[in-house]
Amino acid sequence: MYSHRTIGRLSLYRRLLYGLAERGTAYVHSHELAGLAEATAAQVRRDLMAVGCPGTPKRGYDVRALIESIGVLLDTPETQGAALVGIGNLGQAILAYFSGRRPKLTIAAAFDIDPAKVNRVFHGCRCYPVEKLGQVIRRKDLRIGIVTVPAEEAQQIADRLVRAGVRGIVNFAPIPLHVSRDVYVEHVDMTMSLEKVAYFARHDRKDSRA
């Protein structure tokens, strides 16, 4: 099993490689990919050794072959589904952004407490009442949860997701989630990120790199 940092970098490389492919780039050297990813060429080469796609000193890495090799590591042969809880502005934005973007990774069910949203389809994803969360997740065999509910509701939603069989959670609520060690949680705190950017925006670029 690879570290979460390695998996994160490989995901970033693939996104950058898609961009290169769309611009017609056929080959890329490690130092070029490193520049785009703000990493070192040595780090890129170490990471790409994991996917078994060798490059050559003359031409570098085949962009399309590298995308495919990273996909073999990151993706499952079958489609992997996620459950999103909270169809507010953020939840709907995530559904809109993710719709059709990754064929092997989809948001297969959404949940909310608002009767006006239940039993509606948002960007191709049906919204169910939260009361049916466990039932739907087990029936669809979903192992990923996305939490976009207010902070005061996040922990109980996480508990319900875990009881239903979810083993990985992306948490957009501005509080830490307490789950068992066999559940992986990725915290996405947009307020903290904005505050960090605001701080460094008040300083010059040299200071922000320190």
Buried (B, 14 or more C-beta within 10 A) or exposed (E): EEEEEBBEBBEBBBEBBEEBBEEEBEBBBBEBBBBBBEBEBEBBBBBBEBBEBEBEEEEBBBBBBBBBBBBEBBBEEEEBBBBBBBBEEBBBEBBEEBBEEBEEBBBBBBBBBEEEBBEEEBBEBBBBBBEEBBEBBEEEEBBBBBBBBEEEBBBEBBEBBBEBEBBBBBBBBBBEBEBEEEBEBEBBBEEEEEEEEEEBEEEEEEEEEE
